[in-house]
Amino acid sequence: LLSVGYLAFAYTSIKTEILPSCASLGGYAFCGCSQLSSVSIPNVNSIDECVFLNCSSLRTFYLPYNCSFVASDAFRGCSTLSSFYIQGGSYCSLGSTYAVYARDWASMAFKSTPIASGTGKIYVPSSQYSYYANSCPGWSYWRSRMFSY
């Protein structure tokens, strides 16, 4: 599996991206891709900082089944991101690997999105809802925006 490197597609005019063999997304990989509206990354297991920063056309995102980590600011500035689906599988932590910063950094993950403003939603499989809402590193910060499916 390949990794998409730091700033790989940043500030390009791509509209959709399909990366079926991608294992990780490096920092700022899609930063500033204002036309990016669809992403398919079914095998990604980590999403580094600011990967989708300011992707203003991204409305819905499906967190891959095996993703175990989403870094801080990953979706900050995605001004139309109103639906975020956690697809289950292994548990995914959000924010920082350093516990002392986990809450602060988790709060930045969706800054300046409809999720942060209260009109967007994070959907979690019903079998994992309790863990994500109450215990999962970073995600519990967003429990008021979480809904089971």
N, C-alpha and C positions, 0 to 999 in steps of 0.2 A: 504494500500500500504506500502511496505517496503522501507527502506533506506539502501543503501550500505555504510558501514562505512569507516572511515579513514584507508587507506592502505589495504583494504579488499582483493584485488586480486594482490597487488603490487608484481612485480618481479616473477610472475608465468609464465608458458609456455602455457597459454590458447591461443587459436587461434580465437575463436568466442564466443560471449557472448550474450545471449538472456535473458532480464530481463523485462518481460511484466508487472510485478506488482511493479516496482521500482519507487518511487516518487522523490528520491534525491540521488545524488552520492556524497559521502564525499570526502574530500581532498585526493589526491594521490591514489584513489581507484584502478586505473589500471596502475599506474606509473611503467615504466620499463617493461611493457608486450610487449616485442619486437616482438612477434609472433602474437599479436592481430590484425586481419585484418578486422573483422566484428563485429559490435555492434548493437544490437536492443534494444532500451530503449524507447518504444513509450509513456510511461506515466511520464517520468522524468520532473519535473518542476524546478529543479535547479541542476547545475553542479558546484561543488566547485573547489577551486584552485588545479591546477596541476593534475586533475583527469586522463588525458591521457598523461601526461608528458613522453616523449621519447618512445611513442608507434610507433616504426619505420616501422611497416607494415600496419598501418592504412592509407588507400588511400582516402577513401570517408567517409564522416560523414553526417548523416541526423539529424539535430536538431529537437527534438520532437515538435510536434504541440503545446503543451501547456507549453513548457519550457519558464520561465520568467527571468532566470538569468544564465549567464555563467561567472564564476570568472576568474580573471587574470591567466595567464599561463596554462589555461585548456588544450591547445593543443601544448604547446611549445615542440619543439624537435621531433615532429611527422614528420620526414624527408621525408615521401612520401605522406603526406596529401595534395592532390592537388584539391579536390572538397569538398566544404562544402555547404550543402543545408539547408537553413532556410525554414521550411515547412509552415510557416504562423501561423494562429491562433493569440493568444495574442502576443503582442510585447515583445521582449526579450532584456534585457539590458546586456551589456558586460563590464567586467573589475572590477569595484569597485562600491560599494554603496555610496562611499564618492565622491562627485562631484569634489573635488579638485584633486583627484588622477585618475579620470576616464580616461583621455586621456593617461597618462603614463601607466596605467595598461592595457588598451585596446591594446596598442601597443605590449604588451608581450603575448597576448593570442595565437598568431600564430608565435611567434619567432622561427626561425630555421625550417620553413616549406616552401614548394613551394609557399604558399600563400604570405608569407612575402617576398620571393625573387622575386615575380612578375610573376611566371609561373603558380601558382594555382589560383583558382577562388572561390568566395563566390556567391552562387546563392540565390536570394531573389524573392519571388512571385511578379509579376509585380504590383499587387495592393498595395504592401507595400514597393516597391523599394524606392520611394521618401523619405519616413519617415526614413528608415534604412540608406540611403545614406547621408541624411542631418541633421537629428535631433535625432535619436535614440542613447541613451547613449552608448558610446563605439564603436558602429558599424560604425559611420560616419568616424572614423579614417581609416577604410578599404575601403572607397568608390571607390578608384581607382582599387580595385580588385573585385568589385561587378558587377553582371550582373543579369538582370531580366529574369524570366522564366514564 
